[in-house]
């Protein structure tokens, strides 16, 4: 190969290395800038921590004015299956301690997703998480209405709306 062609390959490799580096830096900055939304009470009591990769929650109070209490029930992984979280009118899911459902999983962003009620219908919205949110096995790209039995996956945790 000619020296000019090798120089082009070296430059392309260098550009690729720098792009990868900047992508990693961007992901770190996004995680560090994540803040708890104003709707989440910072003085709400938090549950005691449990083993890594299990779910924690603030005290699960029934939502006011919404009729029957909707809840998220964990269905996977088996170690936490059956855990129930009563939904507030707006419930945040993530690693941050201010979230209503705190998930200690490296694949979950500090503010990963929120589940909220509008007009008697439950919706889920991804909050710009790094690894995304799945609803019934499909990647969430916009706010989506949930039906009873819909499954939400963040990281390795799968929850079902009941």
C-alpha positions in Angstrom: 0.0 0.0 0.0 1.1 3.5 -0.6 2.1 5.8 2.2 -0.7 8.2 1.3 -3.3 5.5 1.8 -1.9 4.5 5.1 -2.0 8.1 6.3 -5.7 8.3 5.3 -6.4 5.1 7.3 -4.5 6.5 10.3 -6.5 9.7 10.2 -9.8 7.8 9.9 -8.8 5.7 12.9 -7.9 8.7 14.9 -11.2 10.4 14.1 -13.0 7.2 15.2 -11.2 7.1 18.5 -12.0 10.8 19.2 -15.7 10.3 18.3 -15.9 7.3 20.7 -14.2 9.3 23.4 -16.6 12.3 23.0 -19.6 9.9 23.1 -18.5 8.5 26.4 -17.9 12.0 27.8 -21.4 13.0 26.6 -23.0 10.1 28.3 -21.3 10.9 31.6 -22.3 14.5 31.4 -25.9 13.6 30.7 -26.0 11.3 33.8 -24.4 13.9 36.0 -26.8 16.6 34.9 -29.9 14.5 35.6 -32.1 16.2 38.2 -35.2 15.1 40.1 -38.3 16.7 38.5 -40.2 19.3 40.5 -43.1 16.9 41.0 -41.1 14.5 43.1 -41.2 15.3 46.8 -37.6 15.4 48.2 -38.9 15.0 51.8 -40.8 11.8 51.0 -39.6 8.9 53.2 -37.3 6.4 51.4 -37.2 2.7 51.9 -34.0 1.1 53.3 -31.5 -0.2 50.7 -31.6 -3.8 49.6 -29.2 -6.0 47.7 -27.7 -4.7 44.5 -29.9 -4.9 41.4 -33.1 -5.0 43.4 -35.8 -2.4 43.5 -36.4 0.1 46.3 -39.4 2.4 46.7 -40.7 5.3 48.7 -43.7 4.5 50.9 -46.3 3.2 48.5 -49.3 5.4 49.3 -52.5 5.1 47.3 -53.0 7.8 44.7 -55.6 10.4 45.7 -58.6 11.1 43.5 -57.9 8.3 41.0 -60.4 5.7 42.0 -59.0 2.2 42.2 -55.3 2.2 43.0 -53.1 1.3 40.0 -49.8 -0.4 40.7 -46.7 -1.7 39.1 -45.9 -5.3 40.0 -42.4 -6.7 39.3 -42.4 -9.8 37.1 -38.7 -10.2 36.5 -36.0 -11.0 37.6 -37.3 -13.8 39.8 -35.5 -12.5 43.0 -37.9 -9.4 43.1 -41.0 -10.8 41.3 -44.2 -10.0 43.1 -43.0 -6.7 44.6 -45.9 -4.2 44.2 -45.6 -0.4 43.9 -48.8 1.7 44.1 -48.7 4.5 41.6 -49.0 8.1 42.4 -50.5 10.5 39.8 -46.9 10.9 38.7 -44.3 8.2 39.5 -40.7 8.4 38.5 -38.5 5.4 37.9 -34.7 5.5 38.1 -31.5 5.3 40.2 -31.9 8.7 41.9 -33.0 8.6 45.5 -35.8 11.1 44.8 -37.5 8.7 42.4 -40.6 6.9 43.7 -39.3 3.6 42.3 -35.5 3.4 42.8 -33.7 0.7 40.8 -30.1 -0.1 41.7 -28.9 -1.2 38.3 -26.1 0.2 36.3 -28.2 0.1 33.1 -30.8 2.3 34.6 -30.4 6.1 34.4 -30.8 8.4 37.4 -34.1 9.6 36.0 -35.1 6.8 33.6 -38.8 7.0 33.0 -42.0 8.3 34.5 -45.5 6.8 34.7 -48.3 9.3 35.0 -52.1 9.6 34.9 -53.9 12.0 32.6 -57.6 11.9 32.2 -57.9 8.5 33.8 -55.4 6.9 31.4 -51.9 5.8 32.5 -48.9 6.8 30.3 -45.2 6.0 30.3 -42.5 8.4 29.1 -38.8 7.8 28.8 -36.8 10.7 30.4 -33.9 10.6 28.0 -32.3 7.5 29.5 -29.1 6.1 28.0 -30.4 2.6 27.5 -34.0 3.3 26.8 -37.3 1.9 28.1 -39.3 -1.0 26.6 -43.1 -1.3 26.7 -44.4 -4.8 25.9 -41.0 -5.6 24.3 -40.8 -2.6 22.0 -38.5 0.4 22.4 -40.3 3.5 23.7 -39.8 6.5 21.4 -42.7 8.7 22.6 -45.1 9.0 25.5 -47.3 5.9 25.3 -50.6 5.0 26.8 -50.6 1.9 29.0 -53.3 -0.7 29.4 -53.8 -3.1 32.3 -51.2 -5.9 31.7 -48.7 -3.7 29.8 -45.1 -4.5 30.7 -42.4 -1.8 31.2 -38.8 -2.8 31.2 -36.0 -0.6 32.5 -32.6 -2.3 32.8 -33.2 -5.9 33.8 -36.4 -5.1 35.7 -39.7 -5.9 34.1 -42.9 -4.4 35.7 -46.5 -4.9 34.8 -49.4 -2.4 35.2 -52.2 -3.9 37.3 
